[in-house]
Amino acid sequence: MVQISQLPVDPGPAAWNELLEPEPARPVLATSTTADWLVIGAGFAGLSAARRLAELHPTDRITVLDACRIADGPSGRNSGFMIDVPHDLSSHDYGGNAENDYRQIRLNRAAIDYAMQAKEQWQMSDEAIVKSGKINGAITARGVAHNKAYATHLQQLHEPYERIDAQGMQQVTGASCYVEGLYSPGTVMLQPALYTRNLANGIESSRLQIYESSPVISLQQQGAAWIAKTPQGSVSAPKTILTVNGHLESFGYYPQHLVHVFTYGSMTRSLSSKEVKTLGGESQWALTPADPLGTTVRRLSGTGGHRIVIRNRATYDPSLSVSDERVDQVGHDHDRSFHYRFPMLKGVVMEHRWGGRLCLSRNSVSVFEEVETNLFAACCQNGLGTAKGTISGKLIAEYASGQQSALLDDQLADTGPFKLPPAPVASIGAAIRLKWGEFRAGKEL
Ligand SMILES: Cc1cc2nc3c(=O)[nH]c(=O)nc-3n(C[C@H](O)[C@H](O)[C@H](O)COP(=O)(O)OP(=O)(O)OC[C@H]3O[C@@H](n4cnc5c(N)ncnc54)[C@H](O)[C@@H]3O)c2cc1C
């Protein structure tokens, strides 16, 4: 029997979820029950796995367990970029090797197709999910050089892009600090909490039950079944899928292989109409930094009013938790990044600040396999879980159902994460790498 060593803790509010009307809580698992399939973790990967299982096995009973409320975990607290083209966060300019990039593009586009089908199937709004593209914004000469290298890479992959000059960047963002942008059209933007909620509501049925606030505290194989215990109940199922991202390690798998990183967000209060006018620019846009360790910025207008969302800083936290003080400290960096970009919004303060987990691997690959007989895992999304989680969740359901396909071969080509050096070396190495990268990002941060 595996006792789960650590349960997820999400620092700060899930700001995107706070913008929406509260939903009634789903039930907490409080009985001993059986199912044909058990999915543990209800983020992008878990909800996609459950959705695909329901499509493939319409008469089977599927149970989904999550430790927290839907959209309160990382799937509801990210920046919402579902990116189709290569976006390797560990590289200096997002590019990787071409063969791997083609494979990744096929997987990302399949994720986007699956998410857009969900939009159509459950009539989600454009606010929840829309194909709008994204801009890589550059502020410094170094950022411009990153964009140039990335543009060359996109050209080699025959992927479209457009360059935007400083004036064009100001027309879009209202900010005068961006000297150049690189627009790529295929990115889909999510209001992550709204999309996640819509997806959970869409897939639920009399045969597919989601339990919230029901953390799995032990997992054991007994005969032909996997039994997952929660504080008040248990589920017994012949086949179980783990979609818990970095918490795979808490289930005893891949110790010393997963790189646990937190990144942080801040969201302004709603801007007044005068502030919206002073800011200028378009009412919605989405900008990733030219330097992967720079600042992601989004301008929103929709439920919750007009707001700006900032994401930056990354900290290596193998303990899988960070303090509220850390979130506050990083908040100072967010304020600096915000006021540098938007000096015209002097009196605007952040209403929400939060942190969230990423799970990376040294070689930027995920865990996608049958970790034990009839226990499957689709985890370690390398900071790109909107797309990677969606597609690996769908494909793990197909894999566990004995299906074969070319796309599944693409996913199975990930060879598994490399082992990390011993703990102190890994900690010091990762911390130095992140700090140095952030230092070099300069004003891009
Ligand atoms: C601030 C921020 C910005 C980001 N921006 C982007 C972005 O723009 N684009 C992008 O692609 N990615 C982004 N990410 C990363 C993205 O959020 C993750 O990669 C994604 O959420 C991973 O999806 P997942 O379904 O694999 O895992 P998760 O979303 O982490 O879901 C796993 C679920 O498992 C549950 N769980 C864990 N342990 C247990 C247990 N014992 N019992 C029951 N349930 C358990 C957790 O509660 C959680 O809900 C960002 C992350 C952060 C924090």
The ligand as a Tripos MOL2 file, in Angstrom:
@<TRIPOS>MOLECULE
LIG
   53    58     1     0     0
SMALL
NO_CHARGES

@<TRIPOS>ATOM
      1 C1          0.7470   31.1020  -12.5750 C.3       1 LIG1
      2 C2          0.7820   29.9630  -13.5920 C.ar      1 LIG1
      3 C3          0.7080   30.2630  -14.9420 C.ar      1 LIG1
      4 C4          0.7140   29.2180  -15.8870 C.ar      1 LIG1
      5 N1          0.4890   29.5130  -17.1850 N.ar      1 LIG1
      6 C5          0.3440   28.5190  -18.0910 C.ar      1 LIG1
      7 C6         -0.0170   28.8130  -19.4310 C.ar      1 LIG1
      8 O1         -0.2590   29.9600  -19.8090 O.2       1 LIG1
      9 N2         -0.1200   27.7700  -20.3050 N.ar      1 LIG1
     10 C7          0.1020   26.4730  -19.9080 C.ar      1 LIG1
     11 O2         -0.0060   25.5780  -20.7440 O.2       1 LIG1
     12 N3          0.3750   26.1760  -18.6270 N.ar      1 LIG1
     13 C8          0.5120   27.1420  -17.7160 C.ar      1 LIG1
     14 N4          0.7680   26.8530  -16.4040 N.ar      1 LIG1
     15 C9          0.9560   25.4340  -16.0380 C.3       1 LIG1
     16 C10        -0.3660   24.6740  -15.9700 C.3       1 LIG1
     17 O3         -1.2320   25.2790  -15.0410 O.3       1 LIG1
     18 C11        -0.0960   23.2260  -15.5620 C.3       1 LIG1
     19 O4          0.8560   22.6710  -16.4380 O.3       1 LIG1
     20 C12        -1.3890   22.4200  -15.6470 C.3       1 LIG1
     21 O5         -2.3020   22.8570  -14.6730 O.3       1 LIG1
     22 C13        -1.1180   20.9340  -15.4570 C.3       1 LIG1
     23 O6         -2.3490   20.2670  -15.6680 O.3       1 LIG1
     24 P1         -2.5930   18.8450  -15.0240 P.3       1 LIG1
     25 O7         -4.0070   18.4880  -15.2280 O.co2     1 LIG1
     26 O8         -1.5550   17.8930  -15.4750 O.co2     1 LIG1
     27 O9         -2.2860   19.0580  -13.4570 O.3       1 LIG1
     28 P2         -3.0100   20.0150  -12.4010 P.3       1 LIG1
     29 O10        -3.7030   21.1190  -13.0520 O.co2     1 LIG1
     30 O11        -1.9890   20.2940  -11.3470 O.co2     1 LIG1
     31 O12        -4.1330   19.0490  -11.8090 O.3       1 LIG1
     32 C14        -3.7830   17.9910  -10.9530 C.3       1 LIG1
     33 C15        -4.8550   17.8460   -9.9240 C.3       1 LIG1
     34 O13        -4.5100   16.7400   -9.0960 O.3       1 LIG1
     35 C16        -5.0140   17.0070   -7.8130 C.3       1 LIG1
     36 N5         -4.3120   16.1430   -6.8450 N.ar      1 LIG1
     37 C17        -3.0040   16.1210   -6.5060 C.ar      1 LIG1
     38 N6         -2.7980   15.1980   -5.5330 N.ar      1 LIG1
     39 C18        -3.9960   14.6150   -5.2800 C.ar      1 LIG1
     40 C19        -4.4400   13.5990   -4.3920 C.ar      1 LIG1
     41 N7         -3.6110   12.9780   -3.5250 N.pl3     1 LIG1
     42 N8         -5.7440   13.2540   -4.3920 N.ar      1 LIG1
     43 C20        -6.6190   13.8670   -5.2460 C.ar      1 LIG1
     44 N9         -6.2630   14.8370   -6.0980 N.ar      1 LIG1
     45 C21        -4.9540   15.2120   -6.1090 C.ar      1 LIG1
     46 C22        -4.7320   18.4910   -7.6000 C.3       1 LIG1
     47 O14        -5.5770   19.0550   -6.6280 O.3       1 LIG1
     48 C23        -4.9700   19.0500   -8.9960 C.3       1 LIG1
     49 O15        -6.2530   19.6440   -9.1280 O.3       1 LIG1
     50 C24         0.8120   27.8620  -15.4460 C.ar      1 LIG1
     51 C25         0.8880   27.5770  -14.0920 C.ar      1 LIG1
     52 C26         0.8680   28.6080  -13.1660 C.ar      1 LIG1
     53 C27         0.9330   28.2590  -11.7110 C.3       1 LIG1
@<TRIPOS>BOND
     1     1     2 1
     2     2     3 ar
     3     2    52 ar
     4     3     4 ar
     5     4     5 ar
     6     4    50 ar
     7     5     6 ar
     8     6     7 ar
     9     6    13 1
    10     7     8 2
    11     7     9 ar
    12     9    10 ar
    13    10    11 2
    14    10    12 ar
    15    12    13 ar
    16    13    14 ar
    17    14    15 1
    18    14    50 ar
    19    15    16 1
    20    16    17 1
    21    16    18 1
    22    18    19 1
    23    18    20 1
    24    20    21 1
    25    20    22 1
    26    22    23 1
    27    23    24 1
    28    24    25 2
    29    24    26 1
    30    24    27 1
    31    27    28 1
    32    28    29 2
    33    28    30 1
    34    28    31 1
    35    31    32 1
    36    32    33 1
    37    33    34 1
    38    33    48 1
    39    34    35 1
    40    35    36 1
    41    35    46 1
    42    36    37 ar
    43    36    45 ar
    44    37    38 ar
    45    38    39 ar
    46    39    40 ar
    47    39    45 ar
    48    40    41 1
    49    40    42 ar
    50    42    43 ar
    51    43    44 ar
    52    44    45 ar
    53    46    47 1
    54    46    48 1
    55    48    49 1
    56    50    51 ar
    57    51    52 ar
    58    52    53 1
@<TRIPOS>SUBSTRUCTURE
     1 LIG1         1 GROUP 0 **** ****
